[in-house]
Amino acid sequence: MLTTDFVPGAPNWIDLGSPDVVAAADFYARVLGWTHVPLGPEAGGYGFFAHDGRTVAAVGPLSEPGAASAWTIYFASPDVDAVTRAAAAAGGVVRLEPFDVFTSGRMAQLTDPAGAEFAVWQAGDLRGVDAVSSAGALTWIELHSLAADVSSFYRKVFSWDVATIEGAPGAFFRPAGTGAGRLFGAVVPDSSAYWLPYFEVADPDQAAGAAEVVVEPYELDGIGRIAVLADPFGARFGVMRSVSS
């Protein structure tokens, strides 16, 4: 499961790029109960999403020419520059070279060899989101890809442990040196390459009723009830009521 200790390689931040930040904030307020917290003009339209007073995600205007609205998952690293070099050496693309975000931290934006985009965050004043694996917060991620060697790329970049589960297809990821309880994501075969975040909700069916439905709500044995949705600008995300919640 996801935790907020943010060991190297663990997901520690997530943000949405949107062509209309205000409309996106209104949508996620209705569907996930989030509050939008703008950071002021100096942040260029960037702001946080909060749930029960805790930061769970962020949102900002699209910054890359021709970019589509999408969620970006960030992974923790003590050295963003080293991760960026490792990603390039392993066949990835550096979309945005490492740079400092005021005193909050240092980041880079990367793309794996199959085309899935992600980012890396080296903590400064900001370690990551305030909450995960709880209502309204990030609870699971999936890497959608058909690349046969995609797990190898991420092992080279983050040294992730790649696990298999009896009876479950594909590979599962956890930070290096952690146990089975620290699985945070999995590979899902898909002709498109992207990372898909899931957020914990009390009622996936209710959330699906307020959004465009990509995958109708269904029960997944041992996991919970899940659905995949899209916001008004096409950004995909999942919702989940975990069996443990």
Residue pairs with C-beta under 8 A, 6 or more apart in sequence:
1 133
1 139
1 181
1 182
1 183
1 184
2 10
2 11
2 132
2 133
2 138
2 139
2 140
2 184
3 10
3 132
3 133
3 182
4 127
4 128
4 129
4 130
4 131
4 132
6 12
6 76
6 123
6 127
6 128
7 76
7 175
7 178
8 76
8 77
8 78
8 158
8 159
8 175
8 176
9 75
9 76
9 77
9 158
9 159
9 160
9 175
9 176
10 75
10 76
10 175
10 182
10 184
11 73
11 74
11 75
11 76
11 132
11 138
11 141
11 184
11 185
12 74
12 75
12 76
12 121
12 123
12 127
12 128
12 129
13 58
13 73
13 74
13 119
13 121
13 126
13 128
13 129
14 57
14 58
14 71
14 72
14 73
14 74
14 129
14 138
14 197
15 46
15 57
15 58
15 59
15 60
15 71
15 72
15 74
16 24
16 57
16 58
16 59
16 60
16 69
16 70
16 71
16 72
16 231
16 235
17 59
17 60
17 61
17 62
17 63
17 64
17 67
17 69
17 70
17 72
17 235
18 24
18 59
18 60
18 61
18 62
18 69
18 231
18 233
18 235
19 61
19 62
19 69
19 233
20 233
21 36
21 45
21 47
21 59
21 60
21 61
22 36
23 232
23 233
24 59
24 69
24 231
24 232
24 233
24 235
25 34
25 36
25 47
25 49
25 59
27 211
27 231
27 232
28 34
28 36
28 49
28 59
28 231
29 35
29 36
30 210
31 207
31 210
31 211
31 229
31 231
31 239
32 51
32 136
32 199
32 201
32 207
32 239
33 51
33 136
34 49
34 50
34 51
34 56
34 57
34 136
35 49
35 50
35 51
36 47
36 48
36 49
36 59
37 47
37 48
37 49
37 50
37 55
38 45
38 47
39 46
39 47
39 48
43 60
44 60
44 61
45 60
45 61
46 58
46 59
46 60
46 61
47 58
47 59
47 60
48 55
48 57
48 58
48 59
49 55
49 56
49 57
49 58
49 59
50 56
51 131
51 135
51 136
51 137
52 131
52 135
52 136
54 129
54 130
54 131
54 137
55 129
55 130
55 131
56 129
56 130
56 131
56 132
56 136
56 137
56 138
56 199
57 129
57 138
62 69
64 95
68 234
68 235
69 231
69 233
69 234
69 235
70 117
70 194
70 234
70 235
70 236
71 195
71 196
71 197
71 235
71 236
71 237
72 109
72 117
72 118
72 119
72 195
73 118
73 119
73 141
73 195
73 197
74 107
74 118
74 119
74 120
74 121
74 128
75 118
75 119
75 120
75 121
75 158
76 120
76 121
76 122
76 123
76 128
77 83
77 120
77 121
77 122
77 158
78 122
79 122
80 98
80 106
80 107
80 108
80 120
80 121
80 122
81 98
81 106
81 108
83 108
83 110
83 120
83 157
83 158
84 94
84 97
84 98
84 108
84 110
84 120
86 156
86 157
87 94
87 110
87 112
87 153
87 157
88 94
89 156
90 113
90 152
90 153
90 156
90 157
91 113
91 153
92 110
92 111
92 112
92 113
92 153
92 157
93 110
93 111
94 108
94 109
94 110
95 109
95 110
95 111
95 117
96 107
96 108
96 109
97 108
98 106
98 107
98 108
98 120
99 106
99 107
99 108
100 106
100 124
101 107
101 124
101 126
103 124
103 125
104 124
104 125
104 126
105 121
105 122
105 123
105 124
105 125
105 126
106 121
106 122
106 124
107 119
107 120
107 121
107 122
108 119
108 120
109 117
109 118
109 119
110 117
110 118
110 119
110 120
111 117
111 118
112 118
112 145
112 147
112 150
112 153
112 154
112 193
113 147
113 149
113 150
113 153
114 145
114 146
114 147
114 150
114 193
115 192
115 193
115 194
116 143
116 144
116 145
116 150
116 193
116 194
116 195
117 194
117 195
118 195
121 128
129 137
129 138
131 137
132 138
132 139
133 139
133 200
133 242
134 200
134 245
135 200
135 201
135 202
135 245
136 199
136 200
136 201
137 199
137 200
138 197
138 198
138 199
138 200
139 198
139 199
139 200
139 240
139 242
140 184
140 185
140 197
140 198
140 238
140 240
141 184
141 185
141 195
141 196
141 197
141 198
142 185
142 186
142 187
142 188
142 195
142 196
142 198
142 238
143 150
143 154
143 173
143 185
143 186
143 187
143 188
143 195
143 196
144 187
144 188
144 189
144 190
144 192
144 193
144 194
144 195
144 196
145 187
145 188
145 189
145 190
145 193
146 189
146 190
146 191
146 193
147 153
147 193
150 187
151 160
151 162
151 171
151 173
151 187
154 160
154 162
154 173
155 162
158 175
158 176
159 176
160 173
160 174
160 175
160 176
161 173
161 174
161 175
161 176
161 177
161 178
162 171
162 172
162 173
163 171
163 172
163 173
163 174
163 180
163 183
164 171
164 172
165 172
168 186
169 189
170 186
170 187
170 188
170 189
171 186
171 187
172 183
172 185
172 186
172 187
173 183
173 184
173 185
173 186
173 187
174 180
174 182
174 183
174 184
175 182
175 184
188 196
194 236
196 228
196 236
196 237
196 238
197 237
197 238
198 226
198 237
198 238
198 239
198 240
199 237
199 238
199 239
199 240
200 239
200 240
200 241
200 242
200 245
201 207
201 239
201 240
201 241
202 241
202 245
203 241
204 217
204 225
204 226
204 227
204 239
204 240
204 241
205 217
205 225
205 227
207 227
207 229
207 239
208 216
208 217
208 227
208 229
208 239
211 229
211 230
211 231
212 229
212 230
212 231
212 232
213 227
213 228
213 229
213 230
214 228
214 229
214 230
214 236
215 226
215 227
215 228
215 238
216 227
217 225
217 226
217 227
218 225
218 226
218 227
219 225
220 226
222 243
223 240
223 242
223 243
224 240
224 241
224 242
224 243
224 244
224 245
225 240
225 241
226 238
226 239
226 240
226 241
227 238
227 239
228 236
228 237
228 238
229 236
229 237
229 238
229 239
230 236
230 237
231 237
